[in-house]
């Protein structure tokens, strides 16, 4: 009879009945329920095991008695699957109310379990797990970034953060769904409902019948929680059915919905599909979060273990994000996790029962004689206590990961460590959990220092069906040696990984070859010319041309008879780009051979703000190629990025392809399809791709400090900022180099586009088409695409306006668009920086698809900043100094925000940023401390000059040579608003390193001739005699400032000064300064737009 104990007796085989087992005293009506704390079920069971032995009985009225086993000798017997099978114990029976016959809660003979197990096993094989690694790192990155921003070392509830981590990971990896737990204050409703549901199940299993009947509130809440969990997974299923995954992008949910059981040919039923999703969300996160929490506790308690693990991560990873291939080299991290699971199995118990009556304990494990057990008897294995059985484990309470070293682990008895359950009913996702936990724990150990918020903290647990620490508050601070720098490219997985567990390979469609080859050579620093080459390559491939794209320097001694060569290059202050210097010298100094059988075309890019040197290098190359005998296919193209450069390029490209077609007698199609893009909408979620078409090598760096340097004391100005960035240890730079930053478009700009086209920000898409400008073939959200890949604020081109006009269905608006093409009106559009989205918002009748809009956009280009720090101060920490551009748009529509400057200014310490170190002009460098130098800068043009002065200051400390002070001219708005680095300059001036002459535009002075000294060029002219004295003593003049005002104004003043000093006319003075710029390099400008 339920809840009763039979009289003690001996069986015929001299074994004892289960009723003979020791245990808490049984009282009428309550049985032994009083001995269990419903809020600490596992701890209660462990306490009773210490009192009554490793095999005792419990009697809870309303349920069959159950028997708690924690002796290794007995568990070893119970693990024999030929004698025992899994039993759904009373607490799991309650869980079946919401998990049904999912993998964890189904009865042992349920055919649905076998079907689901066979279907899902391939989804967790090693190849499938490899394919999930990138998504795992996506969520881990979010946690690391959150902790990285915790610069104050404030207390963190690690169990809560690990719950967010593991829930988001299982959801993204298995269902391509984002709970976005790190972006909300509380937990997703599913988490709260699940936690209450599990707690309710544990309490109910140990409650009296009267308690169950009177628990109206608890039962009502339980039903509501079940509804919440069901609604969550039902929405996941419905969304997937509305938006099926594309071929190659399937996840575990697709497998659940579509795969057939290889034995029966059947699919999962809709009801079982719901139960499996709930099971995955529970089992996939609750246990792993507890494991990580317990391990963090033990690492703080055992600093020697932490140090040993840190030594390993530093050696294997050296500060970077772990690649999938690194996991196998992090063996000690795996040992730590296994030892954590030994002491704190987060799924703390499971139950079995025999197939038929049998005897256990003949080889020991009971307090006395062997015990007879019958089918239906609940034998509950208490793992935490079994894992501490001294018969197996030496010093079992000690946290010692070395137990699981390879040789030591071989000595552990087979069934002595069972945190993932037993046999065929063991956890299907154990490899998933260990992969995730290993990667996350390695990151934590490598990047953070940990200590208890309360040094006297003693471990208490929240337990029931799962376990985790209670109130574990940890002070977390970024580690000084290796602060977190972000994922970089290390999270990418190898091609071929598939959720199906099958290896797959991409097929690339190639146009029918036409028998001709085009050679495209690029000279580019900032990426514009390389983008031109990529566009030309894309179209050439679509027409069947074989193409070769290489740096211009690779063409040295490699131009051959019959070659068709296209050169895309720019100028840099009148000099060739870094990857074109050798070619330029080879071509222009008579070293190249006769090129009579070579055909060529040149497209140059530049900025007409640099009027003196605009298109100089493309022009010289074009002329030199012709002089060497090469055949010019088409007149040199000249793209001016200051104006309508898209139309400049498009017009030239048409001429180019016409000329190539005529030259080679090849029929060439229209270019309209070359960069076309077709969008395939996927299910909601997000990808983790980020790429750039720049030739530079980009990597993740970490922001250390963001400081606003300016005030509005002298009236409104663009805010000036300093941002300090720590580069990876292996990345070095030289003083005078640049840092390229790959920015992100502001959220407000992205939302304008999404709103105009009525698109969801989280809609997942896959780009298809021929474009090499956009990330064709990758899956991402629309927000990621618009934020990371395309320029949204580029001024509209005439070509764009023509397209908008053709797609406008309202005659009056169509007429207005036509008027925009008039020269004066269009010039005003350029001046106002009017973009495509400005016009699309203004003229609502334009019927343009999002795909068409996307094909008109340029790729997002990196922005280049002069590094304002000396590499002698730190070889891998750089500082940038810049103006944040944010003002009412001249177009009259909204606010114009500088993409990169606002991105940088909005970053927080600990944030990761994608950057690249680019070598600077070799002539724009700091001179030796004993050589005189004149430096001229205005506003944030002080950036490289400050680096040079800092370098001289450091060098002077160890130099025996007399220091020549820098003659520095600096212009800004006022002494109290943007006199940048004033305190530093005053210290350096006091030390004799610099002589500062300032000009304040909002506080002009009158010189001795009663002329206003307002700008930096005015100050230079006022001190012209000293400037010439410096130059006569061998000083070089270094100028940094705005290309439209500062650079040309200072150049004009220099011409005047040199002309006065040498008594030259205006033309001769200009020529003299020109020689200083291009021959002796004694006058060098670093200008920016």
N, C-alpha and C positions, 0 to 999 in steps of 0.2 A: 504494500500500500504506500502511496506517495508520502514521502516525508517520514517514514518509520524506519526503525532499525530492527533487523531480525536478531534473535538470540545468537550469541557467539557459539560457534560450533566448528568442529573439525570435519573436513571433507574426507572422502575415502582415501585420497592421496596425501593425507596429512597436511593439506594446505589450509590456510585461514580464509574465512569469508571476508569480503570487504567491510562488512559491518563490524568486524573485530578491530578495524584500524583505529588508531588513536585520533583524537581531534578535540575541538572545543566541546564543552558539556552541552548536551541537547536539552533544551527546556520546552515544556509544552507550549504550543501555539507559535513560538518564535524560533524553535530549533536552534541553529547556531548563527542566525542572522545578526545577532548582537555583536558578533566577533569581527564583523566586516565594516570598515568605514567606507560608505558608498562614494566618498570623494577621493579615497586612496585605496582602491581595491587591491592593487598589486602589492603595495607596501603592507597592507593587512595580511595578505596571503603569505608574504615572506616572513612576517613576524610570527605567524602561526606555525610555519615550517620550522622556524628555529625553536619553537616551544614544543611541537608535537612530532617533529621528525620529517624526513624527506618523503613521506608517503602518509597522508592523513586524509580524513574524511570531513566533508561539510554537508550539513543538512539544512536546506532553506525550504520552509513550507511552501507548497505550491509548485515545486519542481522536484525532479528526481535527485537523490543525493549525488554528489560528485566527489571525486577523489583527486587530490592535488599531489602531483609527482614532481620531485626535484632532485632525485638521485640519478646520477649518470648511469649506474648499472641498470636501473629500471627503464630509463628513457632509451637506452640502447636497445632494450627488448621491444619497447613500444614503437621503435622506428622501423621494425620489420614489417614491410608492407604486405607480406604474404599472410600475416597474422592480424594486423590492425589496419584500420582505415580512418580517415578523418571523420570527425563527428561535429555537427553544428551544435555547439554548446548553448545554454540558455541565453547568454548575452548576444550571441550571433543570431539567435532566433529573433530577437527584437530588431537587430540590424536588418534582417531580411525584409522588414516593413518598407525600407527604402532602397536596399541593395539587391533584394530579390534573389534570384539564382545567378548572381554574378560570380566571377571566378573565385572570390574569397568566401562567399556565403552559400554556395550551392551544395546540396547533399552529394555524398560521394558517388551515388549511382545515377545522378541526374544526367541524361544524355546531352543536355544543353551545355554542361561543363565541358565534356569531351569535345563537342563541336567548337566551342569558343576557344578552347585551349589549342586545338589543332590549327585553327584559323590565325590565331594571334602569335603563335610561337615564332614564325618567320619575321614578324615585325620587331622582334627584340634580339635578333641574331647580331653578331658583331658588325656586319656590313650595314645593317639598318641603324645600329647605335652610332656608327661613324657618321651617318647622314644626319643624325640629330644633333651632333656636337655643336654646330654653328648656332643653332637655336638655344642650346643650353648656355652658350657663352653670352648670348644676347641678354638673357635675364641675369646671369652672374655679373655682367658688366653694370647693370642697373644698381645692384646691391653695392658693388665696389665703389661706384661713383657716389652713392649716398653716403657711405662711410668715409670716403675721401674728403667730403665736404665737412666732415665732423672735426674740423681743425682744432677745436677747443678740447677734444677728448671727452665730450659729454657722454653721460651714461646712455647705453643703448639696450633695449630689451631684445636680446639676440634671438630668443625663441620666436618672437613675433616677426622679426625680419626674415628669419629662415622659413617661416610659414609662407610669407609673401613670395620668397624665392622659389620654393619647391612647388607651390601651387601654380605660379605663373609658368614654371618650366614644364611641368607635365601637361598643362593646357596648351602651351605653344608647340611643344614637340609632338604631342599626340593628336591635337585637334586644330592646330594652327589658329588658336584663339588666344586673345590677350585679355587677361583680367586687369592688367595695368595696376597691380597692387601697390607698386612703389609710387604711384601718382595719386593716391587717395589716402585720406587720414585713417579711415577704418578699413576693415576687411570687406571683401566682396560678400554679399548676402549668403552665397553658397557656403563660405567658410564658417560663418557663424551658425548657420543651420546645421552643417555637418558636425561641428563641435558639440552643439547641444544635443544632436541626435545620438552621437556616440556616448555622451555622458548619460543621457537618458537610458540607453540600452544597458549600460553597466549598472546603474542604480536599480533598474527594474528587475534585472536578473537576480539581485540580492535582496529585493524588497519582499515584505510579507504580502499575502493576498489582500488583506484589508488596506494596506498602504497603496497597493496598485489600484484598488477600486476607488479610493478616496482622492487619488491624485488627478482631479479633474483638470486643474490648470496645466499641470505637466503634460498630460495626455493631449490637451488641446494645442499646446505649444508644439508638441511632437508632430502632430498632424500638419500644423502650419509649416514646420521645418521640412517635412517630407515634400510638401507641395513646392516649397522654394527650390529644393534640390531637383525635383522632377522638372520644374519649369526651366531651370538653367540648362539642363541637358537636352530637353525638348527643343529649346531654341537653337542649341548647337546643331542638332540633327536637322531641324527645319532650314536653317541657314545653309547648311551644306547641300541639302537637296535643291534649294533655290540656286545655289552657285557651286556646282560640282568642281572639284579640283581638276586642273588641266593635267594632261598626261605627263608624267614625270614629276608632278608636284604632289602626289598622293601622300597622305599621312595615315596614322593609325585609325582615325575615324573612317577614312575611306576603306581601309581594310575591313573594319567591322561592318560597314554598310554593304560592301560589294563582293567581298571574297567568299568563295565557296569552300565548304569543308571538304578536304581531299578524300575523306572516307565515305561521306554520305552524299556529297554534291549539293548539300543544303546551305542556305545562308542563315545568319542569325535572325531570329524573329524580331519584330519591332520592340516588343516588350523586353526581350533579353538585351537588345541593343541599348535601351535606356539603362538597364541595370549594370551593364558592363561600363558605361560611361561614368556612372556614379562611383562604381568600384574603383575605376582608374583614378578619378579625381581624389578619392579618399586615400587609397593605398599609395598612390604616386607621390603624395606630398606630406602626409601627416607623419609617417615614420622617418623619412629622410630629414625633415626639419628637426625632429627630436634628436636624431643621431648627431647632427652637426652641433646642436645646442649642448648636448652632453660632452662631446669631444672638446668644444671650446672651454667648458668648465674644467675638464681634466688637464688641458694644456696650461691653463693659468695655474692650476694647483701643482703642476709638474713642469717647472721652467726648463729643466734639463732635457725633457722630451721636446719641448718647443724649440729649444736651441738646436737640437740635433736635426729636427725637421727643417728648420730655417736654413741650416747649413746645406741641406740637400736641395731645397728649392732655389737657393742662391746659385748653387753650382749648375743645376740643370737649366734653370730659366734665366738667370742673370737679369732679373728685373722685368722681363717681358711676360706677356700673356701666354699661358700654356697652350701649345698646339695639341691636337689629338695624339700625335706621335709621342709627345712628352709623357703621357700618362703612364706608359709602361716603365718609364725611368724614375717614377716617383714611388718606389716600393715602400719606403718608410711611411709615407702618407697613407698608403693602403693598410699597413700594419696598425697605424693609429686608429683608423676607422674600424678595423676588425676587433681591436681591443676595446674600443668604445661599444661595439655591438655585443661583446662578451659581457661587459659589466652592466650595460643598459640596453638590452634588446627592446627596441621601441614598439615592436608587436610582441608583447611580453608573454603570451601564452597561446597554446592551441590544444585542441582536444582530439582524442582518438578513442576508438572502441574496437573490441575484437570481432572478427567475422564469426567466430564460434567460441564456446567456452574453453578457456585456456588458463594455465597457471603461469604467473610471473614471479620473479624473485628467487628462483632456484639457485641463481648465481650471486645472490646478495642483492642489497638495495632496500630490503624491508627491515623493519626493526626486529622481526622475528622470523616466523616460518614463511614459506612462499604463500602467495595469495591467489585465490581463484577469481577470475573475472569473466563476465558474461556479455554477450552481444547487447548493446544498449547502455552498458555501464559507461559513465562519463569519466574518462581519465584525463585530467587537465595537466598538461606539462607546463610547469612554472619555470620559464627559461632563465630569468635573472638569477634565481637561486641555484638552478642546475649548473649554470655557467660558473658558479663559485664553489662547486663541489671539490673539497680538498683531495678527494681520491684521484682527481685529474689535474687540478690546477694548484701549483705551488704558490703560496702567498696569494690566495685568490682575490683578496680585496685590493691588492696593489695594481695600479695602472702601469702595465709594462708591455708596450707594443712589440718588444723583442720576442715575445712568445710566438709571434706570427712570422718571424724570419723563416726563410725557406726550409732550412734544416730543422729548426725547432718545430715548425708547423707540421712537418711530416710525422712527428712523434705524438701529436694530439690525436686521441681516439676519434674514430670516424664520426660518431654521433654526439660528441661532447660540445660541439659549437653549432647551434641551430637557430640563429636569429631570423632566418628566412623561412622557417617551417620545415616540413619533412616531405621528402620524396616527390612524387608527381604533383602533390598539392602545395609544394613550396612556391615561394613568390616568383611569379613570371618575370617581374621587372627588377630582379636583384642586380643584374649587370647595369641596367639603366641607373639605378640608385647609386651604385658604387662609382660609376663614371662621373655622374653629377657631383657627388660628394667629394671625390678625389680632386676634381678640378677646382671646386669652390674652396676646399680647405687649403689647397696649395696657394691659392690667391690670398687668402686671409693670412696665412703664415708669412708669406713673402712681403706683404704690403702694409701690415698693421701691427701695432703694439697693443697688447691686451692686458687689462687688469680688472679685478673686481671693483665695482663702484663702492661696495661695502667690503673692506678688507676682512671683516669677520663673517662674511656670508657662508652659511652652511647649506648644503644641497637639500632642497625639498622638492618633491615631485608632484606633478599633476598626472594622475594615471587612471587607467580604466582599460579600455580596449587598446589604447596606445599610451605611450609615456613621453613626458618631456619635463625639463626643469621648470620650477615655479619661481617667478620673480628673479630670474638670473639677469641682473643688470651689469653690464660690462662697459668700462671706459675704453673707447676705441680711438686710437690716434694714428694718423698716417706715419708709417715708418720712414725715418729720415733717409736711410740709404736707398730704399726702393719705394718711394711713394707710387701710388697706382697711376699708370699712364694710359690706361685704356686698352682695348683689344688689339688695335692695329689690324694686320692681316692674319694674325695667328689663329683666328677663330674659323677660318675657311676650312672646309673639308675637301678631301680629294674628290675628283670627278669619279663618277661610277657608283657612289653611295646611293642607296635607294631604300625607301621605307618598306618596299616589298621584300628586301633582302637579296634582290637579284642585281647583278652588276649590269649597268647600262652605259651606252656610249652615244654621244651626240653625233648626229649626221649633219654635215654642212652642205647646203646646196651651192653649186658653183655654176656660173654661166658658161655656156658653150665657148671654149677658147677661140679667139679670132686670129691667133698666130702672131700677135704683136706684143711687145713689152714696153711699158713706160717706166722710167726711173724718176722717182720723186725725191729730191734732196731738200732738207729742211735746215734753215738757220734760225734759231728761235731761242729767246730767253724766257719770255712770258707765256708762250703757248699759242699765240694767235696764228703765227705762220704754220705751226704744226697742225692746228685745226683746219687750216686751208688745205694742207696736204691730205688730211684724213678725208675731207669732203671729196677731193679729186680722186683719191684712191677708191672711195665707195662707188663713185659713178663709173670709174674705169673698170672696176671688177664687174659691175652690172652689164658692161658692154663686151665682156669677154677678154679684156686686156689682162695680161700678166703684169703685176706691179711689184715694184721694189721701193720701199720707203726707208731712207737712211739719213743720218746727219750729213750736212754739207761737207764737213771735213773728210767724210768717207769717199768723196768723189776725187780727192787728190790722186793724180796718176791713175785714175780709173774711169776716164771717159773714152769711149771707143767708137770706132767707125760704125755708123748706122744707129747709134743710140738716139733715143728720143728722151730728152731730159727736161724736167720741169723743176724749177728752183723757186721755193717759197722761203723768203727771208725778210728780216727786219734790220733796222739800224739801232745801235745803242750809243747815243751821244755821238753819232757819226762814225762809230766803230762797229765792226761785225760782231754778231753774237758769239758766245763762248764756243759753240759747236761749229762755227764757220770761220774762225780766225785763220786756220791753216789753209783752207781753200782760198780765202780772200788773198792771202799772201802769195800762194802758188799761182793764182790766176793773174795777179796784177804786177808781179815782179819779173815776168818773162820766163818763169820756170816751166810753164805748161807747154806741151807740144802743140802742133797745129791741130786744130779741131774742125778741119774742113768738112768732115763727114758726120759731124754731130749736129742734131737739130735741137733747139732749146726754146724755152719760154721762161720768163721771170715774173713772179707776182710778189710785189713788195708790200709790207705792212709797216705802218708808222703812225706817228701822231704829229699833226701839223703845228702843235704848240711848240715843238722843237723846230722852229722854222729854219734855223741855220743848218741843221743836219737832216731834215726830213727827206726820207727816201735815198739818202746818200749811198748806202751800201748796195741796195738793189740796183740803183742807177749805175754805179761803178761796175758791178758784176755784169749787168746787161751789156754795157759798152765793151767790157773786156772780153766777154764771150764772142761778140761780133768781131772784135779786133783779132782774136785768135783764129778766126775763120769759120766759126760755127754759124749755122743757118738759123736765123730768128724766125720762129713760127708765127708769132703774134707780138704786137707792141707790148712793152712792159706794162703790167698792171700795177696800179698804185692805190692801195687801200689806206684810207685815213680813218683811224678809229675815233677821231674827234668828230667825224661827220657821219654820213650815211654809208658806213663801210660795208654793210650787207649788200646794198645795191652795187657798190663799187666792185665787189667780188663777183656777184652774179653776172653783171654786164661783161666783165672780163672773161669769166668762165665760158660764156656762150661763144665768144670769139675764139677761145682756145680750142674747144671741141670741134668747132667748124674747121679750124686750121688743121688740127690733127687728122680729122676725117679726110680732108682734101689731100694732105701730105701722104697718108698711108693708104688712100683709096678704100677707106672703111666707112660703112654706113653707121652713123651714131644717132641714138634716139634722143628724145628730149630729156633734160635733167630732172624733170618734175618728180620722178619716182625714186631718185637716188637716195634721198634722205627722208623718204616717206616712212611713217610709223603707224602701225595698227595696234590698237590696244585690246587686249583680252582681259576682261574683268574676272577676278578670282574671288574666293571667299575672303571675308574680312580678316585682317591681321596685318602683320608687318614683316618685311624682310630686314636683313641686317647688312645689306650691301652698301658700300660707299666707294666710289671710284673717281678718278680724274683722268682727263686726257692730256694733262701736262706731261712734258717729258721728264720732269723732276721726279725724284724718288720721295714719295710722301710717307710719313710715319706718324704715329700717335705721340704727342707730347702732352705734358701736364702743366696746367696753369698754376703758378705759385702765388701770384699777387696781382690784383687789379686796383689801381689807384687813379683817382681823378686828380689831375695836376693843376687845373685852372679854376677860377671863380668868375663871377660876373661883376667884380668890383669896378671894372672899367667899362661896363656896359655889356650887352648881350654878345656872346661869341660862341663858336662851336667849342664844346668841351674838349679839353686835351686830356689824354689818358696815358698811363704807363702800364704795360702788362708784362710781367715776368713769367717766362716759360722755361720749364726744365725739359731738356731734350734727353733721349735715351743715352745711356752711358757710352755707347759705341759711336755716337754721333758727335762730331766736333765741328767747330767753325772758326773762322779767322776774323779778326777785327776788320770791319769794312764790308763783310758779307751781308747778304739779304736773307730774310726769312719769308718764304712764300707760305701763305695761309690759305687753305681751302675753306671758304666761308660757307655759311648757310643763309638762305634767304629768310628775311624776317617773317614771322608768323602772319602778320597783318597782310603782307604781300601775297603769301600763299593762299590765305583765306579769300582774298579778293578774286583770285582765279577760280577757286573751288565754287564760290558763290555765283560767279558769272556763268559757269557751266553746270551749276546745280549738281555738284558731285560730292560724294561722301569722302571725308578726309581719310577714313580708315579702309576704303575700298582697296582691295589688292588687285594689282594689274600685272600683266606680263606684256612687254613690248615685243612686237613682231615687225619685221621689215628689214630693209637693207642698210639702215643708218649705222654708221660707225661712230657717230657723235653721241648717241644715246645708248644706254645699256640694254641693247636688244637681247632678249632671251632671259633676262632676270625678272624675278618676281619681287614686287615691292608695293607699298601703299602709294596712293596718289600724293599724300603729304611728303613722303620720302622723295619721290620723284621731283616734285616742285621745289622742295627745300634744298636738295643736295646736287641736282644735276643740271639745271637750266637757269639761264639769266632771265629774270622777269622784268627788270627795269631798263633794259637796253632801249635807247631811243628808236622809235619806229622808222623803218626805211620806206622809201618811195615804193619799192617792190611790195612791201607789206600793205601800204595804203591801197595799191592797185588791187590786191587780193581781197581786202576788206570791201572795197567798192563793188567788185564783181559779185560778192556774196551778200550785199545789202539789198533788202527787198522793199525798202521804203524810199520812194522817189526823192522826197526832200532831203533825207539823210544821205542818199546816194549822191545828190548834187553837192552837199557840203563836203563829203569825202573827196569828190573830184576837185573842189576848190583848194583842198589842203595840199594838192600837188603843185600849186603855183609857187614859183621860186621864193617869193618873199614870205608867203605863209608857211611853206615847208621849213624855211630857215628859222622861223620863230618856233616851230615845233621842236626842232633840234635844240634850240637854245633853252626851251622849257623842259627838255628831257622827257617829252611825251612818249609813253611806251604803248605797246600793243594793248595791254589791258586797260589803259586810260581810254583809248578809243573804243574798245569793246564795251566798256561801261557806259560811255557817253552815247554811243549809237547802238541802241538795244535791238534794232532790226537786222543787224548783221547776223546772218545765218551761217556761222562758222562752227564746225565740229571741234571737239577738244583735240582729236588727232591732228586736224589741220593746224590748229593753233600751236600744238606742240612741235610740229615740223618746221614752224617759222622761228622757233627760239634757238638761241645760241647756247652751247654748253657752258655751264658755270665754270668760270676761270679762276685760278688762284690769284690772290692779290699779293703784291710784293711790298715788303717793308724793309727799310734800312734798320739793321740791328743797332741799337743805341747803347750797347754795353761792350766792354773789352773782353776778349777771350782770355786775357791774362787774369781777369778777376774770377772767371769760372769758365771752364772749357765747354760745359754743356748746359749752362743757364744763360738765356738771352733775355734782353729787355727790348720791348718795342715802345715807341713813342708816336702817338698819332692823334688826329682830330676826329672826333665823332661827328659824322655828318648826319644831321636830322633837322629838317626844316620844312616849312610849307612848300609843297611841290610847285614849281614854277608853272606846271601845266594847269594848276588850279584845282587839281583833283587829289585830295588827301595830303599825306605827308611823304616827302621824299626822304628815304633812309639809305644812307650808304651801307651797302650789304656787308662788307667786311668790317668796317669800323664799328657798326652797331653790334655785329656778332661778337667781336672781340670785347667791346666795352661791357657787354652783357654777361660775359663768362664769370664764373665764380672760382675761387681757389679750389683745386682738385679736379676741375673740369678737364676733359681731354680735348685736344684740338689737333687737326690734321695739318701738318706743316712739312716744309722741306727747306733745307739750307741750300742757298744758291750763291755761288761765288760772285763777289762784287767786281767792279771795275778795278783791274790791277793798278791803275794809275791813281785811283781815289783811295789812298791808304795813308795811315799815319807815318810821318817821317821820324827819323831818329831824334832823340831828345835834344841833341846839340845842333840841330838844323832848324833855321827859322821857318815858320809857316804862317800863312794868313788864312783864316777860316771865316767864311761869311755864310750866315744862315738866318732864316726867318721862320717863326712859328715852330712847327714840328720838324722843320729842316735842321734843327739842332741835333736830331737823333744821331746820325753818324759822327757828327763833330764831337758830341759828348763822348762817344766811344773812343775816338782818337785821343781826346784829352785825358780820359781815364787811363788809357794805355800808356801815355807819356808819364802820367803821375806814378803809375806802378813801376815803370822802367826806371824812373829817376831815383827811386829808393835804393836801387842796386847799381847805380851808374856813378862812375868817378868823373864823368865829363860834365862840363858846365852846361846847364840847362838853358836853352833858348825859349823864352816864353812865347806861347801862341798869341798872335794878334787876332782876337776873336771879335767879329762884328755880329751882333745879334739884334734882330728886330722882332717886336711883338706888339700887342695892343697897349699894354700898360704894365707898370711894375708890380701891381697887386692882383692882376688877373692871370696872365700867362707868361710871366718871366720864368720860363721853365728851368729847373735845376739851379735856381738862383743860389741856394745855400751852398751847393757843391762848388759852383763857380767862384763864389766868394772865398771859400777855403782854398781852392786851387790858386786863386789870384794872390791871396795872402802868402802862399808858399812859393810864389814866383813862377808858377807854371803857365799862367795865362794872363793876358791883359785884355779885359773885356770892355768893349765900346757898345753901348746900347742905343737903340732908337725905339721910341714908343709912339705908335701912330696916333693914339688918342690923347697923347700928351706931347705934342711937337715942341721943339725948341727952336730958337733963332740963333744962327751962327754969327760969327763976327762980321760977315758980309750981309747980315740981315736976311739971309735966305732960310727958309723953313727946313728944319731937319726932322722929317716925319717917318721916313722908311729907312730900311737898312742900307739901301744904295746911297741915300743922302748922307748917312754917317760915314760910309766908305769914302765918298768924295770929299767930305769935310776933313778926313784924315789922309788925303791922297799922298802927301809928302812922306808920311810914315809907311804907307803901303809901298810906295816906290823904293823906299829905303830897304824894306824887307826883301823886295824882289831883287834889288841890286845885290843883295847879300846871298842870293841863291834860294830865296823862299819860293815855295810853290803856293798857289792860291787855290783853295778848295771851297767850292760853293755848293750849298744844298738848299733848295727851296722850290716853290711852286713854279711850274714850267711856263705858265701864262704871264706871270708878273715878275716874280723875283729873279728867275734866271735871265730873262732878256734884259731886265732893268739893270742888273749888276753888270752884265756884259757891256751894255752901253756906257755905263760909268767907267768900266775898265778901259774901254777904247778911248774915252775922253782923258782919263788919267795918263795912259801911255802916250796918247797924242800930244798932250801938253808937255810931258816930260821929255819926249824925243823930238818935239817940234814937227809932228807929222800931220798931214791933212787927214780928213775923216776916212778916206778910202785906205790910205796907208796904215792908219792906226787900226782899222778893222782887220787888215791883212796881218799886222803884227800880232794882234790878239789871237787871230786864227791859227798862226803858227804855234803860239803858246798852247793852244788847245789840241792841235792835231799832230804836231811834230815833237816839240820838247816836252809836252804834257806838264807844263808848269802852271797852266790854268785849267783846272778840271772841274766839271760841273756834274752834280748828281741831282737831276731835276725830277719832280714827280707831278702828276696831274691831279 
